[in-house]
Amino acid sequence: MSRITWLALAGLVCSPALAGHLADVSVVDRDSGRVLDTYFHQGEYWVAGRPGAQYAIRITSRDDRRLLAVTSVDGVNILTGETAAHDQRGYVFDPRQGYDVAGWRKSDSQIAAFTFTSIPKSYAARTGRPDHVGVIGVALFAEKPRRPKITLQAPAPSARDESSAREQKQAPSLGTGHGRREHSLVTQVAFERATATPEEIIRIRYDSRENLLAMGVIHKPRPRSPEAFPDSPRLGYVPDP
């Protein structure tokens, strides 16, 4: 079960938001460098995206073996553009290595940046596949402990059910656009999976903050009680040292 995969050439990263068994995964706002907060709601992990912002999927290996991370956005493989399936190509991580996956892979040296946008403008919708917009997936495989032969294998498409309950009227949901071209260098390497199915799948859903508030994923802060004399100092005496 060997295939050509991608090896990202980048430095180590830190501050993961969602800890897995084999790797940590988080979503980073590239404009501010801030790791987006992760919210757990009804069995799902969520992040609030900012419309128009560029983002990256930060993956950091926790394992002492090489790992393959087959990564999808909106149900689409980010390397090949195919409808996502576990047996497709992905990024290879050395032990304990991390990488910010920042866009759709266009070549060995270029990506199109991930951007939060409206569903009609998302890459998935523009390529006729809007049903799974709003979810990021990372399927993790450990490497089989022997040197493989390099072969190619045709992938098989798959899909997921993405229904969710909504508590009140929402604004248009977010998707991921096909943004500006950027330089991002990778090289192809051989990788043989130790198992036919992923050892771990990490899934993060996303939408705008307004929609997550409407859905009850993010709870609105309670308003403070008004004070009759808000500027009056409190009376007291000298405290102990």
N, C-alpha and C positions, 0 to 999 in steps of 0.2 A: 504494500500500500504506500509506495513512495511516490513523490511528485516534486516538481520544482516549486519552491515557495520563495517568499521575499525576505531578505534580511535587512532590517533598517539599520543604517549607520548613524548612530546618535549617542549622546552621553546619557548618564544616569539622571533620573528624575525622582522626585519624592512627593510627599504630602498627598497620598491617595485618599479618596473620599469613601470608597466602597471596598472593603477588604474581602478578598476571596481566599480559597485554599491554595491555589497555584499562583495567583496574581492579584494585584490590586488594580482597580479600574476607577477612574474619575473623569469628569468633564471639566475642561479648563476654558475660561473666557480668555481668549488670546489678547484682547485689547487691554485688559487690566492685569492679566496673569493670575487671576483669582480662581481657585478651585471652587466650583459651584457646590453649594450645600446639597446634600442628598436627603430626601424625605422618604420615609417608609409609610405606605398607605395601602391597606387591603391587599397585602401580599406582593406589592410592586414597589420598586425603588424609582424615585422621580427626581429630576432636576428642573429648575426654572430657567429657561433660555430667554435671552433678550433679543427681540427682533432686530435683524440687521447685524448682529454681532458675529464675529468669527470665533470658532471654538475648535478645540482639539480633544481627542480621546486619549487620556494618559494611561498607559498600561505599564505596570512595573512587576516584573517577575519576582515571586517569593521562593522560587524553587532552585535547586542545585543542578537541575538538568536543563538542557535546551528545551524551549517551549515554542509551539506553534500557536499563534492567535489568529484564528479565522474571524474576521471582524465585519459586521454588517451595520449599515445605517438605513433606516426606513425599509428594511427587508431587502436591501441591495448589497452585494459584496463590494467593498470599497476598493478592491484591487482590480477586479475584472468587470464590474458593472452588471454581472449576472444576478438574477433573483437568487437570494442567499441560500446556501446549503452548507452543511457541516463539512462535506468532503472537498470543498474548494480551497483555493490558495489563500495564504495569509502571511503575516509577518512572523519571522523567526527571532526569538529572543535568546541571547546567551544567559547563563545562570545569573540571576539577580539584576539583569539589565532592565532599563526602562526606556520608553520612547513616547513622544507626543505624536500621535497619528492625527495629522491636521487637515487631511483632504482626500479627495478621490484620486487614486493613482492613475496618472495619464501616461507615464513612461518611467524608465529607470531613473530619470532625473527631474521629473516634474509632477506636481499635483495641482488639482483645482480645489481651493480652500473650502472647508465646511463653513457654511453660514446659516444662521437661523433665519428662516423666511416663511412666507405663507405657504400653505399646502400646494396651491396651484403652481407656485414658482419652484417647488422642490424638485430635485433631480428625479426622484421616484415618480412623481406625478407627470413630469415632462416626458418621461419615457414610458408612460402608460401603466404605471404600477403604484397607484395612490393608496392601496388598501392597508399598508403596514407603515405608513408615515408616523413618526413620533416615537421610535424605539431604536436603541443602540444595543447591539449584541456582540459579545466576545466569547467564542467557543475555543477552549484551551485543550491542547494535546501535548503530552510529554513525548520526548523522542525515544524511539526504540533503541536499545543500547547495542547497536552494531552499524557498520557503515553501509548505507543503501546504494543501489544503483539508481541513476537518474532516469525516470520515466515520466510520461505524461498520461493523465487519465481525464476523461471527459467528466465534468461535474453534472450532478442531477439537481434540478431546482426543487425548492420546498417553500412552504408558507406557514405563517402562524396566525392564530386568531387574536385580534387586537381590540376586542370590545371592552368598554368600561362604563360604569355607572356615572351619571352626571347629576349633580345636586341642584343646579340652577343654570340659567341661561349663560352661555359662554361666548367669549370672543372667538374669532377664527383661530384654529389651532396652528401650531408651528410645524414646519418641516425643515429639511436640510437642503440648501441650495448648492449649486455647482458654481463656486465662486472664482475669484481671480486665480490665474496661474502663478505658481511659486516653484522655486528650485527646491528639490528634495531628492537626495541621492540614495539609491538602494542598489543592491546586487543580488543576483539569483543564486540560491544555494540549495543543496539537496537536503531533504528531511524525510525520515521514515517514522510514521506515527506508531506509538506503542499500542494503541487501541484503535478500533474502527470507529468508535463513538467518542465524543468529547469527554474528558475527565471532569470538566467543569464548564458550565455556561453562566456567564454574568450578563445580566440584562438590565438596562437602565432606560426608563421612559422619560420623555421630556415634553414640555409645553411651556407656554408663557406663564409668568407669575400670576397674572390676572385669572387665567383659566385654572391654575392649581388652587388658587384661593376659592374660586367658584365650585370646584370639585371637592373641596374639603381636604385636599392633600396638605396645603399650608393653612394653618389656623390663624385667623385674624387676631391681632393683639387686643386685649380688652381695654376699652378707654379708661383713662384715669379719672377718678372722682374729682369733681371741682372742689377747690378750697375757698372757704369764705374769706380768709386773709392770706393769700399766697405769698405776699412779700414781707409778712411780719416775722421777725426773728423769734426763735424759741427761747424762752426764759430758762436760765439755768445758773449753775454755780461752777466754781473752778473744779475741774476734774482731777482725780489722782494722777500722779506722774506714771 
